[in-house]
């Protein structure tokens, strides 16, 4: 079968999913329809509806779009069947019921932003950096009943530099993933997609780490951890959703500070963990058990993100506070 004859339905929502869809469209593949999340209410009263990044791109190139609230809704299923897809591709969407993923004759494959079976779940890029990994990647696999457990088709690997944050790794994996999606479709077209059970990718003695959804409380910095662990935690949440700490004033009042960029400084000291050290002009260091975290880019609630010297222009008494 030629790529022009293979009927593809694409499912995705955020910016990460746009690159793969664009690669398929610009590569001349026959994308017959797109499924994405319903428009999201925005603004103070939720009166403005925001389309997903995938919907915006799909409409810009004239692709039909479905936005079901429920994936088992019979009207939606009838519309999906009418597209008569040979293959479905899922990139950063949601868990599909079997009636959806089992519909096309060639199945449904997913692009996941980790080297499966590591980091099954919603936030694989964040957790790989939080754990200080030096390598990640992307995986395509056929969907089955349990989330992120299907047979692996292909993987590509990406080194993680010690200075990389989620934004940097996200963008690299987004481009790498788009290439892998196209490569996977070609393998399926040529009947060469020899999918392998994930058990064959286990490394003996390796701990399998999950990648659960991240909530606000997940992002609170624990200054009791090692300097490296705190450093990795902060870059693993930067720029979104952002690690945060409370600044506690001498009178006990607290304010939230988001932390985006830091340097780690290993050192022996006798200061309390969380104590803040600053000259009030150019640097802010927070003590950890085995050194300091130097804050480089931060944001107070209600303010914009700023480099530390701009922050100190309006907050010269920072050394009187402690981080909690």
C-alpha positions in Angstrom: 0.0 0.0 0.0 1.2 3.5 -0.8 1.3 6.2 2.0 -1.3 8.2 0.0 -3.8 5.2 0.3 -3.2 4.5 4.1 -6.1 6.2 5.9 -4.7 7.6 9.2 -6.7 9.1 12.1 -4.5 11.2 14.4 -5.2 11.8 18.1 -3.4 14.4 20.2 -3.8 17.7 22.2 -0.7 19.7 23.2 2.1 21.3 21.3 4.2 18.2 21.7 1.7 16.4 19.4 1.7 19.0 16.7 5.2 18.2 15.3 4.2 14.6 14.5 1.0 15.6 12.8 2.8 18.2 10.8 5.4 15.7 9.7 2.7 13.4 8.5 0.8 16.1 6.6 3.9 17.6 5.1 5.2 14.1 4.2 2.2 13.4 2.1 0.5 10.8 4.4 -3.2 10.5 4.2 -4.5 11.9 7.5 -8.3 11.6 7.2 -9.2 13.1 10.5 -8.0 14.4 13.9 -9.3 13.8 17.4 -8.4 16.2 20.2 -9.7 17.4 23.6 -12.7 19.8 23.8 -11.9 23.5 23.8 -10.9 24.6 27.3 -12.6 27.5 29.1 -10.2 30.3 29.8 -10.3 33.7 31.5 -11.7 34.8 34.8 -15.2 33.6 34.1 -14.4 30.8 31.6 -16.2 32.8 28.9 -13.4 32.3 26.3 -12.8 28.9 24.8 -9.2 28.0 23.9 -8.6 25.4 21.2 -5.8 22.8 21.6 -2.6 23.3 19.7 -3.4 20.2 17.7 -6.9 21.6 16.7 -5.4 24.9 15.7 -2.9 23.2 13.4 -5.4 20.7 12.0 -7.8 23.5 11.1 -5.1 25.5 9.5 -4.4 22.7 7.0 -8.1 21.8 6.5 -8.3 18.6 8.4 -11.6 17.5 10.0 -11.6 17.5 13.8 -13.6 15.7 16.4 -13.6 16.7 20.1 -15.5 14.1 22.0 -16.2 14.6 25.7 -16.6 10.8 26.2 -14.7 8.3 24.0 -17.5 5.7 24.3 -20.2 8.0 23.1 -22.0 6.2 20.3 -22.4 9.3 18.1 -18.6 9.8 18.3 -17.9 6.2 17.6 -20.1 6.3 14.5 -18.2 9.4 13.3 -14.9 7.6 13.9 -16.0 4.5 12.0 -17.1 6.7 9.1 -13.5 7.8 8.7 -12.7 4.1 8.0 -9.1 4.4 9.3 -6.5 1.8 8.5 -4.3 3.1 11.3 -4.6 5.3 14.3 -1.8 7.3 15.9 -1.9 8.7 19.4 0.5 11.4 20.7 -0.1 13.0 24.1 -3.9 12.5 24.2 -5.7 10.4 26.8 -6.4 6.7 27.6 -8.5 5.1 24.9 -11.1 2.4 25.4 -10.7 -0.8 23.5 -13.6 0.0 21.2 -11.5 2.9 19.9 -7.9 1.5 19.8 -9.0 -1.8 18.4 -11.1 -0.3 15.6 -8.5 0.1 12.7 -7.4 -3.1 10.9 -3.7 -2.2 11.4 -4.2 -1.2 15.0 -3.3 2.0 17.0 0.2 3.0 18.0 1.3 5.6 20.6 4.3 7.8 20.7 5.6 8.0 24.3 8.3 10.4 25.6 10.5 7.9 27.4 12.4 4.7 26.8 9.7 2.3 27.8 9.2 0.4 30.0 10.7 3.2 32.0 8.4 6.1 33.0 5.0 4.8 32.1 2.5 7.6 32.8 1.6 11.2 32.2 4.8 13.1 32.9 7.8 11.1 31.6 10.0 14.0 30.7 9.7 15.7 34.1 10.4 12.5 36.0 13.4 11.5 34.0 15.1 14.8 34.8 13.9 14.9 38.4 15.6 11.5 38.9 18.9 12.8 37.3 18.9 10.5 34.3 21.5 11.1 31.7 19.5 9.6 28.9 15.9 9.5 27.7 14.2 9.0 24.4 10.9 8.3 22.5 9.1 5.0 22.0 6.4 3.9 19.6 4.2 1.0 20.7 0.9 -0.7 19.9 -1.9 0.1 22.3 -3.3 -2.6 24.5 -5.5 -2.8 27.6 -3.0 -1.6 30.2 -1.6 1.9 29.8 1.8 2.3 28.2 2.4 -1.5 28.2 2.0 -2.5 24.6 4.5 -4.1 22.3 7.4 -1.8 21.3 7.9 -1.0 17.6 10.8 1.4 17.7 12.9 3.6 20.1 15.2 6.5 19.7 17.6 7.7 22.4 18.5 11.2 23.5 21.3 12.2 26.0 20.3 14.6 28.8 22.9 17.2 29.6 23.3 18.2 33.3 22.1 21.8 32.4 19.0 20.6 30.4 15.6 21.5 31.8 12.2 20.1 30.8 11.7 22.8 28.1 14.9 21.9 26.3 14.4 18.1 26.5 10.7 18.5 25.5 11.6 20.3 22.3 14.3 17.8 21.4 12.0 14.8 22.0 9.2 16.6 20.1 11.3 16.8 17.0 12.8 13.3 17.5 9.3 11.9 18.1 8.0 13.3 14.8 10.7 11.5 12.9 10.0 8.3 14.8 6.2 8.5 14.0 6.9 8.8 10.3 9.5 6.0 10.5 7.0 3.8 12.3 4.2 4.4 9.8 6.7 3.4 7.0 7.5 0.2 8.8 3.8 -0.6 9.1 3.3 0.2 5.4 6.1 -2.2 4.5 4.8 -4.8 6.9 8.1 -4.7 8.8 6.8 -3.4 12.2 8.0 -6.4 14.3 6.7 -5.3 17.7 8.5 -6.7 20.7 7.0 -7.3 24.2 8.3 -4.7 26.7 9.6 -7.4 29.0 12.5 -7.8 26.5 13.6 -4.3 27.2 14.0 -4.8 30.9 17.5 -4.4 32.2 18.3 -6.9 34.9 18.4 -5.2 38.3 17.0 -1.9 36.9 14.3 -0.2 38.9 11.2 0.6 36.8 10.1 4.2 37.7 6.6 5.5 37.0 5.8 8.9 35.7 2.5 10.0 37.4 0.7 13.2 36.8 2.3 16.2 38.6 0.3 18.4 40.9 1.1 21.6 42.7 2.1 19.9 45.9 4.4 17.6 43.9 6.4 20.7 42.9 7.3 21.8 46.5 11.1 21.8 47.0 12.4 19.6 49.8 15.6 21.4 50.9 16.5 18.4 53.1 17.5 16.5 50.0 21.0 16.6 48.6 22.2 19.5 46.5 22.1 17.5 43.3 18.6 16.1 44.1 17.3 19.6 44.6 19.0 20.9 41.5 17.6 18.1 39.4 14.1 18.5 40.9 14.1 22.2 39.9 15.2 21.7 36.3 12.8 18.7 36.1 9.9 21.1 36.6 11.2 24.1 34.6 9.7 26.0 32.9 6.4 24.2 33.6 4.8 23.7 36.1 7.8 25.1 38.1 9.2 24.1 41.4 8.4 26.3 44.4 9.2 27.0 48.0 7.9 29.2 50.7 9.9 32.2 51.9 9.3 32.6 55.6 9.8 36.0 57.1 11.1 36.6 60.6 7.5 37.4 61.8 6.4 34.0 60.3 4.6 35.4 57.3 5.0 33.3 54.1 5.2 34.0 50.4 5.5 31.5 47.5 8.6 31.7 45.3 8.8 29.7 42.0 12.3 28.7 41.1 13.2 28.2 37.4 17.0 28.1 37.1 19.8 27.4 39.6 23.4 26.3 40.0 24.5 23.6 42.5 27.4 24.3 44.8 28.8 21.5 46.9 30.3 22.6 50.1 30.7 21.7 53.8 29.0 24.1 56.1 27.1 24.3 59.5 24.2 26.4 58.4 20.6 25.2 58.9 19.0 23.6 55.8 16.9 26.2 54.1 18.8 29.2 55.4 19.3 31.9 52.9 22.6 33.7 52.2 22.8 36.7 50.0 24.7 40.0 49.5 21.4 41.7 48.6 22.7 42.6 45.1 23.9 39.8 43.0 23.4 36.3 44.5 21.1 34.2 46.6 22.2 30.8 48.0 19.9 28.4 49.9 21.7 25.9 52.1 21.2 22.2 51.7 22.7 19.4 53.7 25.8 19.2 51.5 26.1 22.6 49.9 24.0 25.3 48.4 21.5 26.0 45.6 22.2 29.3 43.9 19.0 30.8 42.6 19.4 32.3 39.1 15.8 32.8 37.9 12.7 33.1 40.1 9.1 34.4 40.3 7.1 35.8 43.2 3.4 35.3 43.2 1.7 38.0 41.1 5.0 39.0 39.5 6.8 38.0 36.3 9.8 35.7 36.1 13.0 37.5 36.5 16.8 37.0 36.9 18.0 37.1 40.5 19.7 40.5 40.3 16.3 42.1 39.2 14.6 40.2 42.0 17.1 41.6 44.5 16.5 45.1 43.4 13.1 44.9 45.2 14.0 42.3 47.8 17.4 43.2 49.4 16.4 41.8 52.8 16.1 38.2 51.4 18.8 37.0 53.8 16.4 37.6 56.7 14.1 34.9 55.3 14.3 31.2 55.2 13.2 28.7 52.5 10.7 26.1 53.7 
